[in-house]
Amino acid sequence: MRQEIRITVLVENTSIGALACEHGLSLFIEYAGGRVLLDAGSTDALCKNADAMGISLAGLDAYVLSHGHYDHSGGFAEIFLRDPAAKVYARKEALDVYLSAAGGMHEISVPQSVASQRDKFIPVDGIREILPGIVLVPHSTKGLGRIGEKCGLYKRQNHQIVPDDFAHEQSLVINTANGLVIFNSCSHAGAENIIREARDACGQKRVYAYVGGLHMKGKKDGRESCIFSDREVDALCGVFLWEGIEQIYTGHCTGAPGFEKLHHRLGNRVHRLSTGLQFEL
């Protein structure tokens, strides 16, 4: 029997209607009777939006943190108040210190209001199935620190600041009859690496859909810009086409200019994530 995935965008940088938006991402995922929250945005906005949409975030089957940045974790403070039994699957490195050089070096770690509640986190080390057909996949690609340095992302390690190798980042992969559906909230390690890692972890099955940000957003002369060159955008689109990926839902750190470049090349394969959007795969 075919089972569809239903996704509700609880918070994103943009919004449909009167729902709150912020720099962050939170997705409510329903599949095969299971209910999963992937990320929690920057603040309690996801909870207010969920209330407005009639979605209860208490007693879910799984809570997942994609990586250790504030704009994906801050809302867990409110989640923990609403559901004292909530436990969040996160990479064991997710509560370390992370920094961005954009606009001057500054910290972008999980907020202390969340990170201080370490007993609320289930440390994930390696590939882990959290529900039937739903798997967390870490990075296995070597040399990702080069990407971290290129995009100005760093971590504190042994009292030193070094390029982030994204050991704290993981994909959520759902193995469906149509193929794999990959959720990676910011795709820091690059979509090509993430797709290969997901296929390796799930028996080389084809990828049907990709959901999440693509880390293309920047700022130039005070305006939002795309940090990917045209050649890099072409290469990314070539990966999606080569893999035969039919549905791409992106937003957050992709940015509006990046989205337009993708849509120009890939057409109706590409859809915009926005707070309040509900869709099925």
C-alpha angles and dihedrals in degrees: 000000000000113000119199127211114229116202127191118190103221096180136003137148091274132040143214110225122330099336118122120260132191141160097289145068137242127169128192108207127193120190135155092346093310124118119207133179113209110197128335108231123234102298142006090290092108090059093049090049092047089052090051090050095046095247119141114213095189121102097013120168092241141001116203134190113204096200143341103272126118095236091064100037112035094090092061088081089070092040090057090051092051096042112028089182094058116125122189124214107222137156110268089244094053095100095053122106118279130183141190126211093203107120091358129325111300138156120263099173129136105289116260090241086068104026092054089065094071092156087068093065129083105207112226119207112180132342113341133181107215098177131005106293094002115106134178112220122193126203115278096169113114126230098028090145087080089063091046092054092046093054095040099250121141144170136209111246126171090345091307132104111235134167114283112251091189095239084147093061127091138174124229108220126190116200107215135171089255093052138271122330110204122203114190112159099208106003091217092165093054129266094255092057092043093051092049092049092050093049092048091051094048104045099273092290116167119264114241102178141011121205127186147051121314100205095240097129123111141144129247126177089351094305132104112263142172113256092199117094117230088256091054092048090050090050092050092049089047089058092052092048095044090051091049093234107177102190129038120179112185143162141115105073092016090076129202097278091049092048092052091052091051093046092049090056102034103031118193094002086080124073131180121242114221136164109276096023114137121189142158132226 
